[in-house]
Structure formats: structure tokens, C-alpha cells
Amino acid sequence: MSPPIEFSCAEKIATVTLSRPDHGNTIDPALARALLEAAKRCDEDDDIRCVVLTGRGKLFCGGGDVSAFSAAGADVSAFLEDLAETLHAAIMRLMRMRKPLITLVNGPAAGAGMSLAMIGDFALAARSAHFSPAYTALGLSPDGGMSWLLPRVVGLRRAQEIILSNRRVSSDEAERIGIVTRIVDGEQLLASGAELAAKLAAEPVAALGAVRRLLLESYDSTLETQLEREMRSIAALGNSEESRRRVAAFVARRNSNG
């Protein structure tokens, strides 16, 4: 049996691929555990400077494996709690790691798959992609961070409408309202992702990590708290070898052009 997650790393770019194409890359306990292990590796390996998350086959991710929900029977509450706990641990690792994350949404994304699509700093989607909350159709509420992510991306009123009515969002609308960064032709998705990942991997990873952290923290900060965090962050980065080198190179270029 092939692993539910494929992991590869080249040129300091890690690629994590959801790989249950015959099941729409739906999330079962094995995939959730494998995603958590991949997320830990991406977080802890200092040689990795950028991470790409995508899916194999026609779907990006169809959400939770509903067949597994049904098979759990009377134990479904414990099953869903364990599944969500593992998935959420993976998402927290991916969102809080010190390196940028790109999601390449190669096809439809539903439920927790829609949540996974939104966690990237950059979300590129194929034109064939569409996005569905899916939860209320099964008598369930969101997981994967959707109730936190979607209001912050599209605003509370629109998030209410999308989730409560379980409305499908096309790739064009997803780009327009900010669920994804941009849409690209399907055959260009991997190449566009690779180009962006190479650019990010060449950037100062400590600075990118600090930006990710500040943006996440901003949602629970007062202005005064956030200003304090920004002051401490820029002061620490200014003393880093990479920043000093880049500042010196900038000054040298300016002087040579002056």
C-alpha cells in the first residue's frame, strides 16, 4: 500500500503531497498522522527554506474520509476528536514554522481540504479547483481552522454565508475574494509553484519566519502589543549575519551608483 503522504526535498524546498487519489485525498487517521510527521520535519529541518503542499490526482483534498466516519459507528465522537486533534497539530506546525508555505490547489477542495488550501502564505489554484465547506451537509461543524481562517480572509458576513449555506465557491470567485492568491492554468500550476518556491527559498528565511509570526500574532494583539513585538523582532533580526550582509550589500550598491 502506498503511503498517504509523499515527501520530497530538493534545492531546500520540501514538497508534501496528499496521496490518496483513489479516495479524493480525503483525510483518514493514517493521512493525518503522516501529515503531522511531514509537518514536524518541515518545521525542524533547518535545511528546508520553503514548503509546498499539494495533492495528487484530480482533487486537492475532499476533506475528511466520510466512510471512515461511518465505520466508526458508536465511537464516531472519539474518532472525530482524535482525527481533528492530529490534523490540527499538523496545521499548527505548518502555520507556525519559520519558513513560508505555498499551497498548490490542483483541484476541488472540500471541508478540511478547503482549510488546508487556505493555510498557505501563497495559495495558487488550478482553474479546475472549487471550494466547498461541506460540513453542514453532513450535520457537522468546521475543523481544520476554517472558522478562524475564512472570516479573516473574506470577512465575517461572507464567511457566514459560505459556511452556513454550504455554497460552492468557484476558482474565479476564490481569487476575487481572497481565498486563493491567484488562479493559473492547470498545466502551469506546478511550474508556477516551483518558480515561487525557488524565489522564496532564496530570501532570508529568518525574516520570512518573523513576518509569518507577526501576522499570526496580530489577530490577538492590541496595537501597543504588536508594536512591541515588531520592535523586538526587527532589533533581533538586525543583528543577524544575513541582515548585516544584506544591508552592507545594499549600501555598497547605492554608493557605487551614486
N, C-alpha and C positions, 0 to 999 in steps of 0.2 A: 504494500500500500504506500502510495507516495505521500510525503509529508504535507500537512495542510498549509504550511508556510514555506516559501522558498526564500533563502537569504543569500545574497552575494555582495561582494565588496570589491571595488576596483577604483583606482585613482582617488582614493579617500572618500568615495561615495558609496554608501550602503543602499542596497535595493531590497525592500521587503515586499514580497508578492503573496497576496492571498491566493491560495492554490487548491480550491475545491471547485473547479469549473463545472463539474457534473452536478453540483449542488448549488450553483449560483454563488459560490464563495460564501455561503452562509456560515454563521458563527456557531460552532458547537464547542463543547469543552476542550477538545483537542486543539482546535484552531485558536481558541482564546489563550490557552496555555502557551502554545507555540508563539503567538504574537507577543505575549509578555516576555518570553525569553529573548525574542528578537529585539524588543524594545530595550530590555536591560543591556543587551550587547551594544546597541547603538548608543545608549547613554554612557556606558562605562568605557568604551574603547576610544582612547584619545586620538587614535589614528583616523577615525571617522570624522569627517568635517561637514557632511551633508547626508541627509537620509531621504530616500524616495519610497513612498508607499503606493502600491498599485494592485490590480487584480489580474488574474489570468482568465482568459475566455471572454464571453460576451458581456458578463456582468462585472461591475466593480465589487459589489457586495450586496446580497439580498437581505441583509440583516440577520437576525437570529434564525437558527435551524428549527423551524416550526415542528418538523417531525420529531425532533428530539424533545421539544416541549411536550408533545402528545405522549411520547413514550415514557416520560417521567411519571405520568399518572398522578396518583395522590401525592407524590413527592415533588410536584411541579414547583411549589413555592421555594423549597430548599434548592431545587435545581436552578431556578432563575436567579436566586440570590447568589449562589456560587458562581454562576456564569457571568453575571453582571460584575461581581467583585473582581474576577480575574480580568475581564475586559477593561474595567475601569482602571485597574492597576497598570495595564499596558498603555492606556490612553494618557494617564498622568505622566508616565515615563516619557512618552513621545512628546507631550506638550511642554514638559519642564526640562528636557535635556538642553545642553548648552550649544546645540547645533541646529541649523534650520531644517525644516521638514517640508517636503513637497509631496502633495497627493496628486496622483495621475488617475483621474476617474475615467476608466476605459469603457464604461458602460453604465447601465442603470444602478442606482444606489438607493436602498430602502432601509428603513428602520435604523439600526445601529450602523449600517453601511453608509447612510446619509451623514450620521455623526462623524464617522471616520473620514469621510470626504472633506468635512469642514475643519478638521484639526490642523491641516497644513497651513504653514505661513503663506504658501502659494498653492492654490488648488487649480490645476489645469484639467479641463474636462473635454472628452470627445463630444462631437455633436450628437452622437447617438445616446449620450447619457441623459437620464432624467432622475428626479429626486422625489421620493415619497416617504412621508413619516411612517405610515403603515401600522402604527401601534393600535390606534383606536379600532381599526378593522378587526383586531384580534381581542378586543376588550382589555388592552394593556396600555400602560403609560410609558413615556420615553425612557431610554437608557443611553449609555454612550456619551452622555453630556449634551444631548440635543436640547434639553430645556434650558441649558446655560448658554450654549453656543448660538442657537438660531436667533433668539431675541437680540443678542449683541451684534449679530451680522445684519439682520434685516429689520430690527425694531420689534417691539413687543406686539403691536397691533397686527402686523403682518405674520409674525410667528404664531400668534393665536389662531389666525385664520388658516394657516397652512396645516398646523398640527391637529387642531380640533376638527377640521373638515376633511383631514387626510387627503389633501389636494396634491396631485402630481405637479411638480414644477419642471418645466422643460429646460433644456440646457441654455437656450437663449434667455429665458427669464432668470435662470440661476445666475448667469453672468450679469444681467442688468441689475439685480437686487443684491448681489454681492455674495451669494452662496459659494460661487467659484470666482477665481481671479479672472480667468478668461477661458473661452472655448477654442478648440483647434480642430482641424480635420482629423479624423480618427487615425489615419495612416501617419500623421505627423506628431501624434501625442508623445510617443517615446523619444523621438528626436528632440522635440521641444523641451521635454523634461530633462533630457540629458544635457542640453545646452544650458538650461537654467541651473542645473545642479553643478555643472563644471564652473560656472561663474561664481556661485555661492561658495563652493569649496575653496576657491582662490581668495576669498575675502577673509578678514580677520575673525576667526571663529569665536574668540572670546568676546569681541564687541557684538557680534550677532547674537550670541547667547545672552548677553546682558540686555540687549533690546528685547528679546523674547520674554525674559523675566520681567522687565519693567512693564511691558504691555499687559502681561497677565496680571501683575500686581495692581495695575492701575484701577481695575474694577472694584477693588475693595479698599482703595486709598482715599483719604482726604487730599486736597491739593497740597497741604503742608507736608503730609507724609510722603507723597510722591516726589515733591521737590527734594526732600531729604534723601530719598532713595536715589534720585538722579544725581545728586551731589556726590554721594558716596561712590556710586558706580563709576562716574566719569573720572573721579580722582584716582580710583584704583586702577582703571584701565590706562590712564595717562602715564602711569609708572611702569607699564608692561613693556617688554622688549619690542614687541610687534608695533605698539603705538609709537614708541620713540623712534623706531626705524622709519615708519611711515611719515611721521612729522618731519624728520630730518630730510627725507627724500622730497617731500612737498616743498620745503623751504629751499632746498638746492635747486629744484626745477624753477621755482619762482625767481630766484636770484639769477639763474642762467638766462632766463627770458627777459630780465629787467634791463 
